[in-house]
Amino acid sequence: MSPDLALREPSIGTNRRPKPERARILVTDDRAEILRLIDRTLGDCHQCEFASDVAEAREKLATAEFDLALCDIQMPGESGLALVDEIARDHPNTAIVLVTGVDDPDVAEGAFAMGAHGYLVKPFLPGQLQITTMNALRQRELELAQQAHSKALEDRLQVLMDRAPVPIYIKDRDRRYVLANRVAHESAGLAAGELVGLCDVDIMPAEAERLVAESDRRILEQGDSYEAEETLRVGDRQRTFLTVKFPFVDDQGEIAGISGISTDITEKKQAETLREELAEARERAIEELQASRQETVERLAKAIEMHDAETGEHIDRMASIAAFLARKVGLDRDRVLLLRVAAPMHDVGKVATPDGILRKEGPLTPGEREEMQRHTTVGYQILADSESELLHLAATIALTHHERWDGGGYPQGLSGERIPIEGRITAVADVFDALLSDRCYRPALPVEEAAEVMRRGRGTHFDPRIVDALLDHLEEALSLRG
């Protein structure tokens, strides 16, 4: 440590009282004036600790956790890039900002590839330092929240899978197991958790692995599903499985791996028992998903509504039309995208509506109509009280998409602009597509009649501005229906 730093370090933060929830920042730089600048700029808001070289920084990292590390690249002795690499590898919860005296795009690109969250070129202004620090901490916060969310979802999925009485697993594109339930481990003769990270070649003879690999490649390359009986030697036993495999798709719609369910049918009686238990496990899973109010409710809603092809197509069509109308009435891009995803959940409350009412061909009795109308409040109860912005909007739409502009709707009798704009948009899109679709109680209407129904509802049932947007761009709206 230089004399300047030795004289200066005891005074850093000496007169400051700790503030709650301050970020803990490790600053590594060999220039005292840079450390003083960083302390003056960040010290009031964050808890800063200082190191003059990589070795001292390592000592501090070994004894404490930091939210952010500000690392100078050009230092005497060991390079700051070595420290960045260590932090990214050994302290994944610590955000990293590189500080350098040379603006080198190649160095910056390499730093971000190593996991850096920001890049500062000396000399820098206090404002630049504050903004870069704030952005890095915010990015770290979002990453940690996403990790926690993903871990929670994975844990819930593991619990559900472990209740199933058949082997269930997911493999990545390298055909390495990334998720497997309790029965899958038992079938492979492994303890819980040992299958994850292995490949089929690690648990099967060469011939058996070759057969499995062939079907896996078809799924990965062509997106095919696969169903067959397979007789394989697993461990010290030869067993016959009814295997169903299909692509595992990521959030971007790309094939990210292989999902599989393998039922052991070595003995017929055992197979029958397994099928019965699987059906029960599915029912339990659906009931838990309905009650959980977790982010998986969107997939649950679509799965329940898609019990026939027409209903499933309807929710996709009306969501596309709702997003189209949202753009036409001036909603910003983010709200349009959020509405596009949330709108298909508008009728999720119908999970509580008896099937006989949903599919009744004749008019509903007053009691049946009241039961049907409950789907708005049931849907709201399922989706509400979530920290997710998406589910919050979905809950609002579920509750308000049957309100009327003139106040004659349900469940709250809201009118005019007291009805949230997303609920008003969804109401128009939902009714318009429904009019053009076959229903159990009537055939689809011609376009002209459907447009006339919407025109008559302008200012009574529907927001006039949204109806105008639909009718003024009718051909475009119709094209979204495919």
Buried (B, 14 or more C-beta within 10 A) or exposed (E): BEEBBEEBBEEBBEEEEEEEEBBBBBBBBBBBEBBBBBBEBBBEBBBBBBBBBBEBBBEBBEEEEBBBBBBBBBBEEEBBBBBBBBBBEEBEEBBBBBBBEEEEEEBBEBBBEBBBBBBBBBEBEEEEBEEBBBBBBEEBEEBBEEEEBEEEEEEBBBEBBBBBBBBBBBBBEEBBBBBBBBBBBBBBEBEBEBBBEBBBBBBBEEEBBEBBBEBBEBBBEEEEEBEEEBEBEBEEEEBBBBBBBBBBEEEEEEBBBBBBBBBBBEEEEEBEEBBEBBEEBEEEBBEBBBEEBBBBBBEBBBEBBBEEEEBBBBBBBBBBBBBBBBBBBEBEEEBBBBBBBBBBBBBBBBBBBEEEBBEBEEEBEEEBEEBBBBBBBBBBBBBBEBEBEBBBBBBBBBBBBBBBBBBEBBBBEBBEEEBBBBBBBBBBBBBBBBBBBEBEEEEBBEEEEBBBBBBEBBEEBBBEBBBBBBBEBBEEBBEBBE
